[in-house]
Amino acid sequence: MTTAEFLGLPPIPSRAPLRTLRVALVCMPWASLDMPSMAISTLAPVARSLDFVEAVDTVYANIRWADHVHERTGGRIGSADYRRIVDGYYVATGEWVFSPALYGFEEPVGSPFHTAATSGGADLAAAAEMYRLSAGFVDRLADELVAGGYDIVGMTSTFDQNMPSLALARALKERAPDVITVMGGANCDDVQGTALHRNFGCLDYVVRGEGELVLPTLLRVLAATVPGQHPPAPELSAIPGVCWRDADGATTANPQPRSVVPVDAIPEADLSGYFDTFTAARSVADVEPKIQIEGGRGCWWGAKHHCTFCGLNGSLMAFRAKSSDRVLKEMENAVRRHQMLDVVFADNIMDMGYLRELLPRLAEQPWDLRLFFEIKSNLGMRQLKVLADAGVAQVQPGIESLSTHVLDLMRKGVTGWQNVRLLRDCRTVAVFPGWNLLYGFPGETESDYDEIIEQMPGLWHLTPPEGVYRAVLTRFSPFYDDASLGLENLGPSGLLKKVYRLPAEEVADISYIFESEPAGLGEPAAQRLRAAVDTWRDNHQGRRLVAVTEGDALRVVDERTTAPTEERITDPLLVATLLATWKGRSPAGVLREVTARGHRTTEDQVTEVLEEWRERRWLFREGGRYVALPTGLDHE
């Protein structure tokens, strides 16, 4: 059963006979080198299920591009340079590198993009060399695809994959006009897909929305059409979300589906194309490949409280997740087939039901897996232990800030002290939390950060942010949709306008990143914040603050400075007081806890002790709550 049949979409009349199709699904740069593309890995089985499709190949042109550059630079430019461009996608460097393959060569050094980006601090030395190589790579790839006899070439595009994909589509049309080019992915959502189709005649079709919803029907219409002829307009009009051209060449954008692909209609991904390509590559010796699994789509938190800065899910926020049985089976198949133990879940947020079902079952498996999940940062110790016991080695918890006020401005649904607690508990259960610190939110003030910065030396034993970034205005975010939230839209990324040779209004329709007036912290305060985090990172290695139980006493070992200390707490009231801060409590809450345990004291006395421990950096204070900083205890 196709997805269209599963959803009850109207059938497309069959015009026999159907010709057989050869399909290539291409992942262009700058997709990550260390894992498969879920888009083409999932769509390939969809296409192969059709009896008129002769062959479907997944082409990992991103890995082949890394090899191309590695070979032609004698190994001077490798995967590390590739990763720097991926990590800096907001700068649009990846788009610029492939612009000569679409528009023609111009000297990169001193060009408008190069001048603007380098004046802003970007290092484009390696990128400029890649720029000189991109057209040759695209030409060679297009030659191979034409020689492969493919009738249809589909390209997936997210972040900086637009320009590489457009360049390939143009090169294919120059060589074989009858090859049908199709583009989809996150960059094609809503108005973006319409603008891409409208401005680039090398794209025959653009799919807006989830590909599983439309690919079988689109392929059947194309299979019933004689090469070189135009499919009947009524049939194209019936395919949800597709952009196509009428007989006069004008773009028609069919409405995107209101419904999302049911989770049971998403096939098991075929990752073999990735691992075959990776194994043969020469440029990725320092890259650790990973299996990627899709447990769910959308974001259950965003569906309730959309974070103000986030535009990642676009028009597809509705959350759905595969059953634990199915995920377990797909993981087992992939691990056995590819002999790989690193497994990354592609989900924007973990289904909380997995804590009850999937993860306990994974803990029972005789596999030494290393798993990655994106989680919400208010998980408690018991939930983190479930993750750790199942083999979760790394999480992305979306911490973003240690200030409750700033987190409220983000609509994160978590507090600053809870985020500190998570960092502490992750260290205790040996799960690495990768996170960034964001600032620049309308309504934030320096006072939101003053106390945080002052207390950062107490956090040196905990995982520091990987980066400190000003919030960026992105399409589909509440900041983009609602100007009253305080970020003024000044138009599309200035750097992107220097890549696309289009009017500003067309670039605006294509763009995901927009310029805005800086909000929140001014630059001097932002520099102070970045400097404090730099100091944290510089002093993190080898630091620890640990509490261990010794009968009814607690021993606190502090090795965060060059003068380590060790103290044994034997007073039952003080032991109870410190333990009462493990979950994060106000002085009144601590008083209630220790009183319930039979101790007699006052709130003033509790506050005095808590403040003394805060000055010693045993406690972190935020939002009127104190949370213990020592790792090592599993205290609920």
C-alpha positions as CSV (number, residue, x, y, z in Angstrom):
1,M,0.0,0.0,0.0
2,T,1.4,3.4,-1.0
3,T,1.3,6.4,1.4
4,A,-1.3,8.0,-0.9
5,E,-3.6,5.0,-0.6
6,F,-3.0,4.9,3.2
7,L,-4.2,8.5,3.5
8,G,-7.1,8.0,1.1
9,L,-5.9,10.5,-1.4
10,P,-7.7,10.5,-4.8
11,P,-6.2,8.1,-7.3
12,I,-4.5,9.3,-10.4
13,P,-6.0,7.7,-13.5
14,S,-3.6,5.1,-15.0
15,R,-2.6,5.7,-18.6
16,A,-1.2,2.3,-19.7
17,P,1.4,1.4,-20.5
18,L,3.7,2.7,-17.8
19,R,7.3,3.0,-18.7
20,T,9.9,1.7,-16.3
21,L,11.9,4.3,-14.4
22,R,15.4,4.6,-13.1
23,V,15.7,6.9,-10.2
24,A,18.7,8.5,-8.4
25,L,18.2,10.2,-5.0
26,V,21.1,12.5,-4.4
27,C,22.4,14.0,-1.1
28,M,24.6,16.9,-2.0
29,P,27.0,18.8,0.2
30,W,26.7,20.0,3.0
31,A,25.0,17.1,4.7
32,S,27.0,15.7,7.6
33,L,29.7,13.2,6.6
34,D,29.2,10.9,9.6
35,M,25.7,9.7,9.1
36,P,23.2,8.8,6.3
37,S,20.5,11.2,5.0
38,M,17.2,10.2,6.5
39,A,15.4,11.8,3.5
40,I,16.9,9.7,0.7
41,S,17.3,6.6,2.9
42,T,13.5,6.7,3.6
43,L,12.3,7.7,0.1
44,A,14.4,5.0,-1.6
45,P,12.2,2.1,-0.2
46,V,9.1,4.1,-1.1
47,A,10.1,4.3,-4.7
48,R,11.4,0.7,-4.9
49,S,8.0,-0.5,-3.8
50,L,6.5,0.6,-7.1
51,D,6.4,-2.1,-9.7
52,F,7.2,0.3,-12.6
53,V,10.4,1.5,-10.9
54,E,13.3,-0.5,-12.3
55,A,16.1,0.9,-10.0
56,V,16.6,3.4,-7.2
57,D,20.1,4.4,-6.2
58,T,21.0,6.7,-3.3
59,V,24.0,8.9,-4.3
60,Y,26.0,10.4,-1.4
61,A,27.5,13.2,-3.3
62,N,28.5,14.9,0.0
63,I,31.0,12.2,0.7
64,R,32.2,12.2,-2.9
65,W,32.7,15.9,-2.8
66,A,34.9,15.5,0.3
67,D,36.9,13.0,-1.6
68,H,37.1,15.2,-4.7
69,V,38.5,18.1,-2.6
70,H,40.9,15.8,-0.7
71,E,42.3,14.4,-3.9
72,R,42.8,17.7,-5.7
73,T,44.4,19.4,-2.8
74,G,46.7,16.6,-1.9
75,G,44.9,16.0,1.4
76,R,45.5,19.6,2.6
77,I,41.7,20.2,2.7
78,G,39.8,17.4,4.4
79,S,36.8,16.4,6.5
80,A,37.7,18.9,9.2
81,D,37.4,21.8,6.7
82,Y,34.1,20.3,5.5
83,R,32.8,20.2,9.1
84,R,33.6,23.8,9.7
85,I,31.4,24.8,6.8
86,V,28.6,22.6,8.1
87,D,28.9,24.0,11.6
88,G,28.7,27.6,10.2
89,Y,25.6,27.1,8.0
90,Y,24.2,30.5,9.2
91,V,27.1,32.2,7.3
92,A,26.0,30.7,3.9
93,T,29.5,29.7,3.1
94,G,28.4,26.3,1.7
95,E,26.1,28.0,-0.7
96,W,28.8,30.4,-1.9
97,V,31.3,27.6,-2.5
98,F,29.0,26.0,-5.1
99,S,27.8,29.3,-6.7
100,P,30.3,29.1,-9.6
101,A,28.8,25.7,-10.5
102,L,25.5,27.5,-11.0
103,Y,26.4,31.0,-12.1
104,G,29.9,30.8,-13.5
105,F,33.3,31.5,-12.0
106,E,34.5,34.8,-10.6
107,E,37.6,35.3,-8.6
108,P,36.6,34.4,-5.0
109,V,39.1,36.5,-3.0
110,G,37.8,40.0,-3.0
111,S,34.3,39.1,-4.2
112,P,31.4,40.7,-2.4
113,F,30.6,37.6,-0.4
114,H,34.3,37.0,0.5
115,T,34.8,40.6,1.5
116,A,31.7,40.8,3.7
117,A,32.2,37.4,5.4
118,T,35.9,37.9,6.1
119,S,35.3,41.4,7.5
120,G,32.9,39.7,9.9
121,G,35.6,37.3,11.1
122,A,35.0,34.3,8.8
123,D,38.1,32.3,7.8
124,L,37.5,31.4,4.1
125,A,40.9,30.2,3.1
126,A,39.8,26.6,2.7
127,A,36.4,27.6,1.3
128,A,38.0,29.7,-1.4
129,E,40.0,26.7,-2.6
130,M,36.8,24.6,-2.5
131,Y,35.1,27.4,-4.5
132,R,37.6,26.8,-7.3
133,L,36.8,23.1,-7.4
134,S,33.0,23.0,-7.2
135,A,32.1,23.4,-10.9
136,G,34.4,20.6,-11.9
137,F,32.9,18.3,-9.3
138,V,29.3,19.1,-10.4
139,D,30.2,18.5,-14.0
140,R,31.7,15.1,-13.3
141,L,28.7,14.1,-11.1
142,A,26.2,15.2,-13.8
143,D,28.2,13.2,-16.4
144,E,28.0,10.1,-14.3
145,L,24.3,10.4,-13.6
146,V,23.5,10.9,-17.3
147,A,25.7,7.9,-18.2
148,G,23.7,5.9,-15.5
149,G,20.6,6.3,-17.6
150,Y,18.5,7.8,-14.8
151,D,15.1,9.1,-15.8
152,I,14.5,11.0,-12.6
153,V,17.1,12.7,-10.3
154,G,15.7,13.8,-6.9
155,M,17.7,16.0,-4.6
156,T,17.1,16.7,-0.9
157,S,17.9,20.2,0.4
158,T,18.3,21.5,4.0
159,F,20.4,24.5,5.1
160,D,23.3,25.0,2.6
161,Q,22.3,22.3,0.2
162,N,20.3,24.6,-2.2
163,M,23.1,25.9,-4.3
164,P,24.9,22.5,-4.8
165,S,21.5,20.9,-5.7
166,L,20.6,23.7,-8.1
167,A,24.0,23.5,-9.7
168,L,23.5,19.8,-10.3
169,A,20.0,20.3,-11.7
170,R,21.4,22.9,-14.2
171,A,24.2,20.6,-15.3
172,L,21.9,17.7,-15.8
173,K,19.5,19.8,-18.0
174,E,22.4,21.0,-20.1
175,R,23.5,17.4,-20.8
176,A,20.1,15.6,-21.0
177,P,17.0,17.9,-21.1
178,D,14.7,14.9,-20.7
179,V,16.1,13.9,-17.3
180,I,13.4,15.0,-14.8
181,T,14.8,16.9,-11.8
182,V,12.9,17.0,-8.5
183,M,13.9,18.8,-5.3
184,G,12.5,18.5,-1.8
185,G,13.5,18.8,1.8
186,A,13.2,21.4,4.5
187,N,14.4,24.2,2.2
188,C,11.4,23.5,0.0
189,D,8.7,24.0,2.7
190,D,5.9,26.5,2.1
191,V,6.9,29.6,0.1
192,Q,10.5,28.6,-0.1
193,G,9.7,25.7,-2.5
194,T,7.5,27.9,-4.7
195,A,10.3,30.5,-5.0
196,L,12.9,27.9,-5.8
197,H,10.7,26.5,-8.6
198,R,9.7,29.9,-9.9
199,N,13.3,31.1,-10.1
200,F,15.2,28.1,-11.4
201,G,13.9,26.5,-14.6
202,C,16.3,23.6,-14.1
203,L,13.9,22.2,-11.5
204,D,11.0,20.4,-13.1
205,Y,9.3,19.7,-9.8
206,V,9.6,20.8,-6.2
207,V,8.0,18.9,-3.4
208,R,6.8,20.9,-0.5
209,G,6.2,18.8,2.6
210,E,6.9,15.2,3.3
211,G,8.1,13.3,0.3
212,E,6.5,10.0,1.3
213,L,3.1,11.7,0.8
214,V,3.6,12.5,-2.8
215,L,6.4,10.5,-4.4
216,P,4.5,7.4,-5.4
217,T,1.8,9.5,-7.2
218,L,4.3,11.8,-8.8
219,L,6.4,8.9,-10.1
220,R,3.3,7.2,-11.5
221,V,2.2,10.3,-13.4
222,L,5.7,10.6,-14.8
223,A,5.9,6.9,-15.7
224,A,2.7,7.4,-17.8
225,T,4.1,10.3,-19.7
226,V,6.2,10.0,-22.8
227,P,9.7,11.5,-22.3
228,G,9.8,15.1,-23.5
229,Q,6.1,15.5,-23.2
230,H,4.2,17.4,-20.4
231,P,2.1,15.3,-18.0
232,P,-1.6,16.3,-18.1
233,A,-2.3,19.3,-15.9
234,P,-5.3,17.7,-14.1
235,E,-3.1,14.8,-12.9
236,L,-0.3,17.1,-11.7
237,S,-2.9,19.3,-10.0
238,A,-4.0,16.4,-7.9
239,I,-0.6,15.8,-6.3
240,P,-0.5,17.6,-2.9
241,G,2.3,20.1,-2.4
242,V,4.0,19.7,-5.8
243,C,5.2,22.7,-7.7
244,W,5.0,22.2,-11.5
245,R,5.0,24.2,-14.7
246,D,2.1,24.7,-17.1
247,A,2.4,24.6,-20.9
248,D,3.5,28.3,-20.8
249,G,6.2,27.6,-18.2
250,A,4.5,29.4,-15.3
251,T,4.8,27.8,-11.8
252,T,1.8,26.3,-10.2
253,A,2.1,25.4,-6.5
254,N,-0.4,22.8,-5.3
255,P,-1.5,23.4,-1.7
256,Q,0.5,21.5,0.8
257,P,-1.2,18.6,2.5
258,R,-3.0,19.5,5.8
259,S,-2.3,16.1,7.1
260,V,1.1,14.6,7.9
261,V,2.4,11.2,6.9
262,P,1.2,8.6,9.4
263,V,4.1,7.1,11.3
264,D,3.1,3.6,10.1
265,A,3.4,4.7,6.5
266,I,7.1,5.7,7.0
267,P,9.2,2.8,5.7
268,E,12.3,1.4,7.3
269,A,15.3,3.4,6.1
270,D,17.8,1.8,3.7
271,L,21.2,3.0,4.8
272,S,23.3,0.8,2.6
273,G,24.1,3.5,0.0
274,Y,25.7,5.6,2.7
275,F,27.8,2.9,4.2
276,D,28.9,1.6,0.7
277,T,30.1,5.1,-0.2
278,F,31.7,5.8,3.1
279,T,33.7,2.6,3.1
280,A,35.1,3.4,-0.3
281,A,36.0,7.0,0.5
282,R,39.5,8.2,1.2
283,S,38.8,11.6,2.8
284,V,36.9,10.4,5.9
285,A,39.6,8.4,7.8
286,D,39.1,10.7,10.8
287,V,35.2,10.5,10.7
288,E,33.4,8.0,12.8
289,P,30.3,6.8,10.9
290,K,27.0,6.4,12.7
291,I,23.7,4.7,12.0
292,Q,20.8,7.2,12.0
293,I,17.4,6.0,13.1
294,E,14.1,7.9,12.9
295,G,11.9,7.3,15.9
296,G,9.5,10.2,15.5
297,R,8.8,13.4,13.5
298,G,7.7,16.8,14.7
299,C,8.0,18.2,18.2
300,W,5.5,17.5,20.9
301,W,6.7,20.5,23.0
302,G,6.6,22.9,20.0
303,A,3.1,21.8,19.2
304,K,2.1,23.1,22.7
305,H,4.6,25.9,23.3
306,H,6.6,26.8,20.2
307,C,10.0,28.1,21.3
308,T,10.2,31.7,20.1
309,F,13.5,31.3,18.1
310,C,13.0,27.8,16.6
311,G,11.9,27.3,13.0
312,L,13.3,23.7,12.5
313,N,10.0,21.9,12.0
314,G,8.5,24.4,9.6
315,S,5.0,23.5,8.7
316,L,5.4,19.9,10.0
317,M,5.2,20.4,13.8
318,A,2.7,17.6,14.5
319,F,4.4,14.9,16.6
320,R,4.2,11.2,15.8
321,A,6.5,8.4,16.9
322,K,7.1,4.8,15.9
323,S,6.2,2.1,18.4
324,S,9.0,0.7,20.6
325,D,8.7,-2.7,18.9
326,R,9.3,-1.1,15.5
327,V,12.2,1.0,16.5
328,L,13.9,-1.9,18.3
329,K,13.5,-4.0,15.1
330,E,14.8,-1.3,12.9
331,M,17.8,-0.8,15.1
332,E,18.6,-4.5,15.3
333,N,18.4,-4.7,11.5
334,A,20.7,-1.7,11.0
335,V,23.2,-2.8,13.6
336,R,23.5,-6.3,12.3
337,R,23.6,-5.2,8.6
338,H,26.2,-2.5,9.0
339,Q,28.1,-3.8,12.0
340,M,28.0,-0.3,13.6
341,L,27.3,0.4,17.3
342,D,27.0,4.2,17.2
343,V,23.3,5.1,16.7
344,V,21.9,8.6,16.3
345,F,18.2,9.3,16.6
346,A,17.2,11.9,14.1
347,D,14.2,13.0,16.2
348,N,14.0,16.7,17.2
349,I,12.7,15.5,20.6
350,M,12.5,12.1,22.2
351,D,9.1,10.5,22.6
352,M,8.7,10.4,26.4
353,G,7.0,7.0,26.0
354,Y,10.4,5.6,25.1
355,L,11.5,6.0,28.7
356,R,8.9,3.5,29.7
357,E,9.2,1.0,26.8
358,L,12.0,1.3,24.3
359,L,14.9,2.3,26.6
360,P,14.4,-0.4,29.3
361,R,14.2,-3.0,26.5
362,L,17.4,-1.7,24.9
363,A,19.1,-2.0,28.3
364,E,18.3,-5.8,28.1
365,Q,20.0,-6.3,24.7
366,P,23.4,-7.8,24.5
367,W,24.7,-4.8,22.5
368,D,27.3,-2.3,23.5
369,L,25.5,0.6,21.7
370,R,26.3,4.3,22.0
371,L,23.1,6.2,21.5
372,F,22.3,9.8,20.9
373,F,18.9,11.5,21.6
374,E,17.6,15.1,21.7
375,I,15.7,15.5,24.9
376,K,14.0,18.1,27.0
377,S,16.2,19.5,29.7
378,N,13.9,19.0,32.7
379,L,14.5,15.2,32.9
380,G,15.2,14.0,36.4
381,M,17.9,11.6,37.7
382,R,15.8,8.5,37.4
383,Q,15.0,9.3,33.8
384,L,18.7,10.0,33.0
385,K,19.6,6.7,34.5
386,V,17.1,4.9,32.2
387,L,18.9,6.7,29.3
388,A,22.4,5.7,30.6
389,D,21.4,2.1,31.3
390,A,20.1,1.8,27.7
391,G,23.4,2.9,26.2
392,V,22.7,6.6,25.6
393,A,26.1,8.2,25.7
394,Q,25.2,11.7,24.4
395,V,22.2,13.9,24.5
396,Q,21.3,17.3,23.1
397,P,19.0,18.7,25.8
398,G,18.3,22.2,24.4
399,I,19.6,23.9,27.5
400,E,20.1,27.3,25.7
401,S,20.4,29.4,28.9
402,L,20.9,29.2,32.7
403,S,18.6,32.2,33.4
404,T,14.9,31.4,34.1
405,H,13.8,34.8,32.8
406,V,15.6,34.3,29.5
407,L,14.2,30.8,29.2
408,D,10.7,32.2,29.8
409,L,11.4,34.6,26.9
410,M,12.2,31.5,24.8
411,R,9.2,29.6,25.9
412,K,11.4,26.7,26.9
413,G,9.2,25.4,29.7
414,V,12.2,24.9,32.0
415,T,14.2,26.9,34.6
416,G,17.8,27.9,34.8
417,W,18.4,25.9,37.9
418,Q,16.8,22.8,36.3
419,N,19.3,23.1,33.5
420,V,22.2,23.2,36.0
421,R,20.7,20.2,37.7
422,L,20.7,18.4,34.4
423,L,24.3,19.2,33.7
424,R,25.2,17.8,37.2
425,D,23.2,14.7,36.8
426,C,24.5,14.0,33.3
427,R,28.0,14.1,34.8
428,T,26.9,11.7,37.5
429,V,25.5,9.1,35.1
430,A,28.2,9.6,32.4
431,V,26.0,11.0,29.7
432,F,27.5,13.8,27.7
433,P,25.2,16.8,27.2
434,G,26.0,18.9,24.1
435,W,24.6,22.4,24.3
436,N,24.9,26.0,23.2
437,L,24.2,29.2,25.2
438,L,21.9,31.6,23.4
439,Y,21.4,35.3,24.1
440,G,20.0,38.3,22.4
441,F,16.3,37.9,23.3
442,P,14.0,40.9,23.4
443,G,13.3,41.7,27.0
444,E,16.5,40.2,28.5
445,T,18.8,42.5,30.5
446,E,22.4,42.4,31.8
447,S,21.0,41.5,35.2
448,D,19.7,38.2,33.8
449,Y,23.4,37.2,33.2
450,D,25.3,39.0,36.0
451,E,24.6,36.4,38.7
452,I,25.1,33.5,36.2
453,I,28.5,34.8,35.1
454,E,29.6,35.3,38.8
455,Q,28.7,31.7,39.6
456,M,30.3,30.1,36.5
457,P,33.6,29.1,38.3
458,G,31.4,26.8,40.4
459,L,30.4,25.0,37.2
460,W,33.8,24.3,35.9
461,H,33.4,20.6,36.6
462,L,30.3,20.4,34.5
463,T,30.0,20.3,30.7
464,P,30.4,23.9,29.3
465,P,28.5,25.2,26.3
466,E,30.0,24.3,22.9
467,G,29.4,27.9,21.8
468,V,27.8,31.2,22.7
469,Y,25.6,32.7,20.0
470,R,23.2,35.6,19.5
471,A,19.7,34.4,18.6
472,V,19.0,34.4,14.9
473,L,15.7,35.2,13.2
474,T,14.6,32.1,11.3
475,R,11.6,31.4,9.1
476,F,8.7,29.5,10.8
477,S,9.8,30.7,14.2
478,P,7.3,32.7,16.4
479,F,9.8,35.6,16.2
480,Y,9.4,35.5,12.4
481,D,5.7,35.1,12.4
482,D,4.9,37.7,15.2
483,A,6.8,41.0,15.1
484,S,5.3,42.0,18.4
485,L,7.6,39.5,20.1
486,G,10.4,42.1,19.5
487,L,12.7,41.0,16.7
488,E,12.5,43.3,13.7
489,N,12.8,41.6,10.4
490,L,15.3,43.5,8.2
491,G,15.1,41.1,5.3
492,P,17.0,38.0,4.2
493,S,20.6,37.2,5.2
494,G,22.9,39.8,3.8
495,L,25.4,37.2,2.9
496,L,22.8,35.1,1.2
497,K,21.9,38.0,-1.0
498,K,25.5,38.1,-2.2
499,V,25.2,34.5,-3.3
500,Y,21.9,34.4,-5.2
501,R,21.7,36.6,-8.3
502,L,18.1,37.3,-7.7
503,P,16.0,40.3,-6.6
504,A,15.9,40.8,-2.8
505,E,12.3,39.8,-2.6
506,E,13.0,36.5,-4.2
507,V,15.9,35.8,-1.9
508,A,13.6,36.6,1.0
509,D,11.2,33.9,-0.2
510,I,14.0,31.3,-0.5
511,S,15.9,32.3,2.7
512,Y,15.6,30.5,6.1
513,I,17.8,33.1,7.9
514,F,16.9,36.7,8.2
515,E,18.7,39.8,9.5
516,S,17.3,41.6,12.5
517,E,18.1,44.5,14.8
518,P,20.1,43.2,17.7
519,A,18.0,42.7,20.8
520,G,18.8,42.0,24.5
521,L,22.4,42.2,25.5
522,G,24.6,44.8,23.9
523,E,28.0,43.8,22.5
524,P,30.1,44.7,25.6
525,A,27.9,42.5,27.9
526,A,27.9,39.7,25.2
527,Q,31.7,39.8,25.2
528,R,31.7,39.5,28.9
529,L,29.4,36.4,28.7
530,R,31.5,34.8,26.0
531,A,34.7,35.5,28.0
532,A,33.2,33.8,31.0
533,V,32.2,30.7,29.0
534,D,35.7,30.6,27.4
535,T,37.2,30.6,30.9
536,W,34.8,27.7,31.8
537,R,35.9,25.7,28.8
538,D,39.6,26.4,29.5
539,N,39.2,25.2,33.1
540,H,36.9,22.3,32.6
541,Q,39.3,19.4,31.8
542,G,40.1,17.4,34.9
543,R,37.9,19.4,37.3
544,R,35.6,17.7,39.7
545,L,33.3,18.4,42.6
546,V,32.1,15.1,44.1
547,A,30.0,14.1,47.1
548,V,30.1,10.6,48.5
549,T,28.2,9.0,51.4
550,E,30.1,7.5,54.3
551,G,27.5,6.0,56.5
552,D,25.3,8.9,57.7
553,A,28.0,11.4,56.7
554,L,28.9,13.1,53.4
555,R,32.4,13.7,52.1
556,V,32.7,16.6,49.6
557,V,35.8,16.5,47.4
558,D,36.5,19.8,45.5
559,E,39.1,19.7,42.8
560,R,37.9,22.6,40.7
561,T,41.0,24.8,41.6
562,T,44.7,24.3,41.9
563,A,44.2,24.0,45.7
564,P,41.9,20.9,46.2
565,T,39.9,20.6,49.4
566,E,38.1,17.8,51.1
567,E,35.5,18.1,53.9
568,R,33.5,15.5,55.8
569,I,30.0,16.6,56.9
570,T,28.8,14.7,60.0
571,D,26.1,17.0,61.5
572,P,22.8,15.3,60.6
573,L,21.1,18.7,60.1
574,L,23.8,19.8,57.7
575,V,23.7,16.5,55.8
576,A,19.9,16.8,55.5
577,T,20.2,20.4,54.4
578,L,22.7,19.6,51.6
579,L,20.7,16.6,50.4
580,A,17.5,18.8,50.4
581,T,19.1,21.0,47.6
582,W,19.7,18.0,45.3
583,K,16.4,18.6,43.4
584,G,16.6,22.4,43.7
585,R,14.7,24.1,46.4
586,S,14.1,27.5,47.9
587,P,15.1,28.1,51.6
588,A,11.5,27.5,52.6
589,G,11.5,24.2,50.6
590,V,14.7,23.1,52.3
591,L,13.2,24.0,55.7
592,R,10.1,21.8,55.0
593,E,12.3,18.9,53.9
594,V,14.6,18.9,56.9
595,T,11.7,19.5,59.3
596,A,10.0,16.5,57.8
597,R,13.1,14.5,58.6
598,G,12.8,15.4,62.2
599,H,15.3,18.3,62.4
600,R,14.7,21.6,64.1
601,T,15.9,24.9,62.6
602,T,14.5,28.1,61.1
603,E,14.4,29.5,57.6
604,D,16.9,32.2,58.5
605,Q,19.3,29.6,59.7
606,V,18.8,27.5,56.6
607,T,19.4,30.6,54.4
608,E,22.6,31.4,56.2
609,V,23.9,27.9,55.6
610,L,22.8,27.9,51.9
611,E,24.5,31.2,51.3
612,E,27.7,30.0,52.9
613,W,27.8,27.0,50.7
614,R,26.9,29.1,47.7
615,E,30.0,31.3,48.4
616,R,32.1,28.1,48.5
617,R,30.5,27.2,45.2
618,W,28.9,24.0,46.4
619,L,25.5,25.4,45.5
620,F,24.1,27.3,42.5
621,R,21.4,29.9,43.1
622,E,19.0,31.0,40.5
623,G,15.4,32.1,40.5
624,G,15.2,31.8,44.3
625,R,16.3,28.2,44.2
626,Y,19.5,26.5,45.4
627,V,20.7,23.4,43.6
628,A,23.6,21.3,44.8
629,L,26.6,21.2,42.5
630,P,28.5,18.1,43.6
631,T,28.2,15.1,41.3
632,G,28.2,11.5,42.4
633,L,25.1,11.1,44.4
634,D,21.9,9.4,43.1
635,H,19.6,11.2,45.5
636,E,15.9,11.5,44.8
